[in-house]
Amino acid sequence: VYTFTFDQTRVTAEYRLLTENNDSQLIFMRFDGPSEGIWRIVVQPLQLSDGVFHLWLPLKEFLSGEVFFLEADPETTITEPGSTVGGMTVAYYNGTDNSIDINSGRGYTRGGVIKPDFAAPGVGVTGAVPGGRFTKRTGSSVAAAITAGASALLAEWVVREQTENLGVGTSEIRNLFVLGAQQRLLLEYPNRQWGYGTLDLYQTLDRLRRL
């Protein structure tokens, strides 16, 4: 814990030499009562292999005041657990103009794993709320909910069609969605914004039917 004498800004740093399942090092920094202005963080390694480091801010819901990077990189902004290899990671887009939302996390992971896997609608989507009403919502949670519903329908179809009833897991469902993902002309796939394309359950089932 370090306290700046004149500003009374208190900085707490937590350092982890090794993190789970990889050889990376991790540092958490918490600023209490930070002085207004531009803060500069200098990374000076004592011993390094490639000298690569990444720096992220918390989710905006955990920030108070106006906090941002002066030269932020929009890539590699997918948060956990979306950056895990085994999970199904979904970007969200505006179905009206077919554009990826500016707040949607972008890949790839810092280890080069292709994420997001695909994109689903997540802007101005109408859905049910308590009280028998309907409202429009926007965000990654909307795209995740749509994908969860599509996953349940696809899993039901796969289990029903299997003769041996072997079941189906996350990786199989994800791969089937990738198989049927819609892709635009003139765009290279996979990419950092759309992954392998946009979710299309009908096309996934249609392609399965043709196999």
ZICOR-V576535 format. One record per helix or strand of 3 or more residues. SS is the DSSP state (helix for helix, strand for strand). FROM is the first residue (numbers start at 1). LEN is the number of residues. Records with the same first field share a line. If there is no record, write none. Layout:
SS: FROM-LEN / FROM-LEN
This chain:
strand: 10-7 / 26-7 / 90-5 / 118-4 / 125-5 / 133-5
helix: 60-3 / 140-22 / 170-10 / 201-10
